């Protein structure tokens, strides 16, 4: 198989790809997500599925350009939380994280992860994989204690389902790994097709 390049700063995505048995290099694509979001919002606010797909494509394209190699497989992903039409990305600070968790408390929300895989200059996959998550009711002391761990600060929706945030979820319907941020089943099928 060709060399694999993971266009992500996420340690979770790197861990999942390594668990899948692949060797790869990591590059930060340095994509300004706010610019892409603004471009998509010119006509109307984008649907979350459209937004994460566009962000994953942009990250893969930028990583391919930065790597200087046209003979690599590039993997990129982006994840957002959608709660009643309100898109939640990574929190800006502790107060923003608390507001997000209070908003999600006792409700159902959706996770969307955009996945883009490039083989050289060709896009092999540019899709969105989703899941629904139901949170139990959270109290403020519990939220404050969780935020104090620092875990929510680099995660869409301010929680990590694969870490301490797992105790908030009563139910998940859909791809668990889309919630984590890298849909490994879909990615595995794509990568096997490139072998």
N, C-alpha and C positions, 0 to 999 in steps of 0.2 A: 504494500500500500504506500501511497505517497506520504510525505510528511504532513502532519496535522498541526494546524495553528488554531488555538482557542483564543478568540477575540473577546476576552473578559477579564475583569479584575476580581471576579467573584471566586472566593476560595471554595464555595459550595459547588460551583460548576466544574472547577478543576478537579475536585475530589470525586465527583460523579463520573466524569470522563475517565479518570484514572481507574476507578472501580470497574469500568466497562472493559478494562484491559488495554487501553490505548496509551501509547507514548506520544507526547505532544509538546509543543512550545506554547508559551502564553505571550500575548501582546495586548497592551491597552490601546484600543482604537482611538481613544481621545475624541469621541464624537460628542458634540454639543447637542444634547437631547432637546434642549429648549428651542434651538433653531429649527430642528426637524418638526417638533410639535407645532411651532408657530407657522411653518409652511403648510402643514396639514390643516391648520385651523383657518386658513384664509377664506375658504368658502363656508365651512361649518365645522364645529368641533368633531374631531374624528372619533369613530367608534374605538373602544379599547383594543379590539382584535386588529383593527387596521393600524393603530398607532404602534403596537409592539412589533408587528410584522415589518413596518417601515423602519423602525429603529434597529431591528435585527439586521435587515438588509444593509442599512447605512453603516453599521458596525463592521459587518463582513467586508463590505467594499473598502472601507477605510483601512482595515487591518491588512487586506490583500495589498493595497497600495503602499502601506508603510513597510511591509515585509520585504518588498523588492523582489519577490519571487512569484512567478505566475504558474508555478508547478506545485502548488500546495493545496491541500484541502483546508478550507477556513470554516470554522464553526463560530456562529455568534447567536446570542439570545438576549431577549429583554423581557422583563416581567412587570405587569402592573396589576393592581387590585381595583375592581370596579364595584362600588357600593351605591346602588340606586342611581347610576349615571355619573357618580362622582369618582373620577380617576385618582387613585392614591399611589404615588410613587414612593421613593425613599423619603423619610422625614427630614426636614431641614434642621431640626433641633429637638430637644426633649419635649418642649411644649407641643410641637407639631406631632410628635410620636404619640403623646398622650391624647391629643384630639382625635387622631386616627383610631386608636384603640377604643376610645369611648364611642366613636361612631360605629365601629364594628361590633361592639358588645351586644350580645343577645340577638344578632341578626344574621342573615344570609348574605354572602357576597361572592363575587366571581373573580377568579384569577385567570389572567391571560398571559401566556408566554409565547412570544414570537421566536421562531427558530429559522435561521438561515444557514444553509450549507452551500459553499462554493467549491467547485473543483476547477482550479485555475480561474479562468475568466467566466466560466459558466455557472449560473445559479442552478443547483440541483434541487434545492428545496427552499421555499419561503412560505412558511405556514404559521398558523396560530393554533396552539393547543390550550384547552381551558379546563377548568374545574370549578365546582361550586363548593363553598365552605360555610358551614354553620358554626357560629361562635356561641358559646354559653354566655350568660350574663357575667360581666367582670365588674369587680368593685375597684374604686380608685386606689386603695392601698395596694391591691394586687398589681394594678397597672404601674403604679409608681415604683414598686419593687422590681418589676420586670424591666422597666426603663433604666433603673439604676445598674442593671447588669451590662448595659451598653449594647445588648444584642439587637434591639430594634433599629438601630441607627443606620444600618446599610441594607435594609430590606424593604421591599415594596410593601406598603400597608403596615409597616412597623412591627412585623413579627416574622419569626422563623418557624415554620411548621415542623421542621426536622430537628429543632432544638427545644429550648424551654417553652417556646410559643405553642408547642404541641398540646399543652394542657388546656388551651383555650378552645380547641376545635372539638365539637361534639360529633360532627359528621363531615365527610368529604365525598363528593360525587364527581367522578372524573379522574383525570390523570394526576396522581399524587405528585409525580415529579414535575409536572407543570407548575404546581404550587411551590415546589422547592426552587424551580428556575431553570431546569434543563430536562425536557421530556425524553428520557433515556430510551424508552421503547421505540419511539419514532426515530430517534437519532441512530439507534443500533441498526434498524432496518436500512436506513440510508447508507450508513458506512459499510455495511456488509455488501450492498449493491455496488460499492466503489472498489471493492477488493479485487 
